[in-house]
Amino acid sequence: MQEFAGESKGWSYGPKLEMRAAASPATAPTAVRIWEGSAGQKFRRLTNAPPVAKIYTSEAKTKTQVSPMRDIDYIETGQGETLTLLHGLFGGPENWHAAIEVLQHDFHILAPKFPLDGSTPLTSVRELTEFVKGFLDAKGVAKTALVGNSLGGHVALDLALQYPQRVTKLILAGSAGLYERHLADGNFPKPDRDFIRTQAHKIFYQKDHITDEMIEEIYKQLQDRRYVRFLLRIAKATRDYRMDDLLAQVQVPTLLVWGAQDEVTPPHVAHQFQRSLPRAQLVFFERCGHAPPIEHPHEFGRVVREFLTCAS
């Protein structure tokens, strides 16, 4: 199980699960299993959630025309207006844990885990957009502010374009959608630990985030060539879906939070987003790379809270 590194918070995905929602006898069961950290944060799994059929198509189209059910892991905590947090390609809901400490006192937080383990045949950003919409539908959330880092920012922008009535505000951190320097700039050799460490140095300015444990975990994942091919498909999908001519249609207030030392989506990309989005403001964090919510979580939480609580 994956541990959350919250300081003395007792946050974890753990085996002690509790069924909280009964199934309808007429349909496949949709249920929420909940386990809580010591500080009251709730880590949940939406079981047998019906995502959009477009995401899970191969078996559905050829056999039943009905979308298969799947589990969705997510974090939920706090009360108030809903704020949905979308992680990047190599991330997960746990990337947000320190920022959540700041934001949970003012907002209802949802942080779903994208289906990026290679088991789902994703081929486009739009499929992840529909995944998020299906998750929000299953949670009964009509409107939400969206926070997206890297790939998550790309998905947040697409959701704002496809379903503008569902999105109240956007916060984009090192977002894909215009230009993103991908893994080894498209040259992806058989990955060894030195290669992985080199890529990690491009993501984090603060090198203490690059641990031997993280390198080893990614190394093990990348030994599966099917998973590597999946990552390359996703990287190609984000590269092919450039939003240059679409950003003017995004009418919601937008906050851009960028690392001044971001090597993956460099600062000039942030300025291009600001010029192209009609209602955007831009904040740079010094001594910060491609992951502001991880490298500066408390400052990130503070500027997001101020942006969301100020008048539009």
C-alpha positions in Angstrom: 0.0 0.0 0.0 1.2 3.6 -0.7 2.1 5.7 2.3 1.5 9.4 2.7 4.4 11.2 4.2 2.4 13.7 6.3 4.2 14.7 9.4 2.7 12.7 12.3 -0.6 12.7 10.5 -1.0 9.0 10.2 -2.0 9.4 6.6 -2.0 6.2 4.6 -3.8 4.0 2.1 -4.4 1.1 4.5 -6.2 -2.2 4.6 -8.9 -1.1 7.1 -11.8 -0.3 4.8 -15.4 0.5 5.6 -18.3 0.2 3.2 -20.4 3.4 3.5 -22.9 3.3 0.6 -25.3 0.5 -0.2 -25.7 -0.8 -3.7 -28.8 -0.5 -5.7 -30.2 -4.0 -6.4 -31.0 -3.0 -9.9 -27.5 -2.0 -10.9 -23.9 -2.9 -10.4 -22.9 -1.6 -7.0 -21.4 1.9 -6.7 -20.0 2.3 -3.2 -17.5 4.4 -1.3 -15.0 2.7 1.0 -13.5 5.1 3.4 -10.4 5.1 5.7 -9.3 8.1 7.7 -6.0 9.6 8.8 -5.6 10.6 12.4 -6.2 14.3 11.5 -9.5 13.4 9.9 -8.5 13.4 6.3 -10.5 10.8 4.4 -8.9 8.5 1.8 -11.5 6.8 -0.3 -12.1 4.4 -3.1 -15.1 4.8 -5.3 -15.8 1.1 -6.1 -17.5 0.0 -9.4 -17.8 3.6 -10.4 -19.2 4.0 -14.0 -16.7 6.1 -15.9 -17.4 7.3 -19.4 -17.4 4.5 -21.9 -15.0 6.3 -24.1 -12.2 5.7 -21.7 -12.7 2.0 -21.4 -13.7 1.1 -24.9 -12.2 -2.1 -26.3 -14.2 -4.7 -24.4 -17.3 -2.4 -24.1 -17.6 -1.8 -27.8 -17.0 -5.3 -29.1 -19.1 -7.1 -26.6 -21.7 -5.3 -24.5 -21.7 -1.6 -25.5 -21.7 -0.9 -21.8 -18.8 0.7 -20.1 -17.1 -1.6 -17.6 -17.0 -0.5 -14.0 -13.7 0.4 -12.2 -12.5 1.6 -8.9 -11.3 5.2 -8.4 -8.9 6.0 -5.6 -9.2 9.5 -4.3 -8.6 11.8 -1.3 -11.6 13.7 0.1 -11.5 16.2 3.0 -12.8 19.6 4.1 -16.0 21.5 3.6 -17.1 24.4 1.5 -16.8 25.0 -2.3 -15.3 22.0 -4.1 -11.7 22.2 -5.2 -10.5 19.3 -7.4 -6.8 18.6 -7.6 -5.4 16.8 -10.7 -1.8 15.4 -10.6 0.8 14.8 -13.3 2.0 11.8 -15.3 4.2 10.3 -12.6 2.2 11.6 -9.7 -0.7 10.7 -7.6 -3.1 12.2 -5.0 -0.4 12.0 -2.4 1.5 14.8 -4.3 -1.0 17.3 -2.8 -0.9 16.2 0.8 1.0 19.2 2.2 -1.0 21.7 0.2 -4.2 20.1 1.4 -3.2 20.9 4.9 -3.5 24.6 4.0 -6.6 24.3 1.8 -8.8 21.8 3.7 -9.9 24.4 6.3 -11.7 26.5 3.6 -12.6 24.1 0.8 -14.1 20.6 0.1 -11.1 18.9 -1.5 -11.2 16.1 -4.0 -8.0 14.6 -5.4 -8.7 11.6 -7.8 -6.0 9.2 -9.0 -5.8 9.1 -12.8 -5.8 5.7 -14.4 -2.2 5.9 -15.5 -0.9 2.5 -14.5 -1.0 1.2 -18.1 -3.9 -1.1 -17.5 -6.4 1.3 -19.2 -5.9 1.9 -23.0 -5.7 5.7 -22.9 -4.8 7.4 -26.2 -5.8 11.1 -25.6 -6.1 13.9 -23.1 -9.8 14.0 -23.8 -10.2 10.5 -22.3 -8.8 11.8 -19.0 -11.1 14.8 -19.2 -14.0 12.4 -19.5 -12.6 10.4 -16.6 -12.7 13.5 -14.4 -16.2 14.4 -15.5 -17.4 10.9 -14.7 -15.7 11.1 -11.3 -17.4 14.4 -10.5 -20.7 13.1 -11.7 -20.4 10.0 -9.5 -19.6 12.4 -6.6 -22.6 14.6 -7.3 -20.4 17.7 -7.9 -22.0 20.1 -10.3 -19.3 22.8 -10.2 -15.7 22.9 -9.0 -12.6 24.9 -9.2 -9.8 22.9 -10.7 -6.1 22.7 -9.8 -3.8 20.9 -12.2 -0.1 20.3 -12.3 1.6 19.3 -15.6 -0.6 16.8 -17.3 -3.3 17.6 -14.7 -3.3 21.2 -15.9 -3.8 20.1 -19.5 -6.8 18.0 -18.4 -8.2 20.9 -16.3 -8.0 23.3 -19.3 -9.7 20.7 -21.6 -12.5 20.2 -19.0 -13.0 24.0 -18.9 -13.3 24.0 -22.6 -15.6 21.0 -23.0 -17.8 21.7 -19.9 -17.4 25.4 -19.1 -20.5 25.3 -16.9 -18.8 22.9 -14.5 -15.6 24.9 -13.8 -15.6 28.0 -11.6 -11.9 28.8 -11.6 -8.6 27.3 -12.8 -5.2 27.1 -11.1 -2.5 25.8 -13.4 1.0 24.8 -12.1 3.6 23.9 -14.7 0.8 23.0 -17.1 1.1 21.1 -20.3 -0.9 22.2 -23.2 1.5 24.5 -25.1 5.0 23.3 -24.7 6.4 20.6 -22.5 9.9 19.1 -22.6 9.1 15.4 -22.5 11.1 12.5 -21.2 14.6 12.8 -22.7 13.1 15.0 -25.4 11.6 11.9 -27.2 14.8 9.9 -26.9 13.8 7.1 -24.5 16.6 4.5 -24.1 16.3 1.5 -21.9 16.0 3.3 -18.6 18.6 2.8 -15.9 18.8 4.5 -12.5 21.1 7.2 -13.7 18.7 8.1 -16.6 15.8 8.3 -14.1 17.9 10.5 -11.7 18.8 12.8 -14.6 15.1 13.2 -15.5 14.2 13.9 -11.9 16.8 16.7 -11.7 14.9 18.4 -14.5 11.6 18.2 -12.5 12.8 19.3 -9.0 15.0 22.3 -8.2 15.2 21.2 -4.6 17.2 18.0 -4.9 16.2 16.6 -1.5 12.9 15.5 -3.2 15.0 13.1 -5.3 15.4 10.1 -3.0 16.9 6.7 -3.7 13.5 5.2 -2.8 11.8 7.3 -5.5 14.4 6.4 -8.1 14.1 2.7 -7.3 10.3 2.7 -7.4 10.3 4.4 -10.9 13.1 2.1 -12.1 10.9 -0.9 -11.2 7.9 0.5 -13.0 10.0 1.2 -16.2 11.2 -2.4 -16.5 7.7 -3.1 -17.9 8.1 -2.3 -21.6 4.3 -2.2 -22.0 4.1 0.5 -19.4 6.9 2.4 -21.1 5.0 2.3 -24.4 1.9 3.5 -22.5 3.9 6.5 -21.1 5.1 7.4 -24.6 1.6 7.2 -26.0 0.4 9.7 -23.3 3.4 11.9 -23.9 2.6 11.9 -27.6 -1.1 12.7 -26.9 -0.2 15.7 -24.8 2.3 16.9 -27.4 -0.2 16.5 -30.2 -3.0 18.4 -28.4 -1.6 21.9 -28.4 -4.0 24.5 -27.2 -2.6 27.7 -28.7 -5.8 28.5 -30.6 -8.2 27.4 -27.9 -7.0 29.3 -24.8 -8.9 32.4 -25.8 -12.1 30.5 -25.2 -11.3 29.8 -21.6 -13.3 32.5 -19.8 -12.9 31.5 -16.1 -10.5 33.4 -13.9 -7.1 31.6 -14.0 -4.1 31.6 -11.7 -0.8 30.4 -13.2 1.7 29.2 -10.5 5.1 28.5 -12.0 8.6 27.6 -10.8 11.1 30.2 -11.9 13.6 27.3 -12.5 11.1 25.0 -14.3 13.0 23.1 -17.0 10.0 21.0 -18.2 7.7 23.9 -19.0 10.1 26.9 -18.8 9.0 30.4 -17.7 8.4 31.5 -21.3 5.6 29.0 -21.4 4.0 30.6 -18.4 4.1 34.0 -20.1 2.5 32.5 -23.2 -0.3 31.1 -21.2 -0.8 34.5 -19.5 -1.0 36.2 -22.9 -3.4 33.7 -24.3 -5.8 33.2 -21.4 -8.2 36.2 -21.2 -8.4 36.3 -17.4 -5.1 35.0 -16.2 -2.7 36.2 -13.6 0.8 34.8 -13.1 2.9 34.0 -10.0 6.5 32.7 -10.0 8.0 30.8 -7.1 11.8 31.2 -6.8 14.0 28.1 -6.1 11.2 26.0 -7.7 11.1 23.6 -10.6 8.2 21.8 -12.3 6.2 20.9 -9.2 5.3 23.9 -7.1 2.7 22.0 -5.0 5.5 19.6 -3.9 8.4 22.0 -3.6 6.5 24.9 -2.0 3.3 23.4 -0.8 2.4 25.9 2.0 3.1 28.9 -0.2 1.2 27.2 -3.0 -1.8 26.6 -0.7 -1.7 30.2 0.4 -1.8 31.8 -3.0 -4.5 29.3 -4.2 -6.6 30.1 -1.2 -6.2 33.9 -1.7 -7.1 33.5 -5.4 -10.2 31.4 -4.7 -11.5 33.7 -2.0 -11.0 37.0 -3.7 -13.8 38.5 -5.9 -13.6 37.4 -9.5 
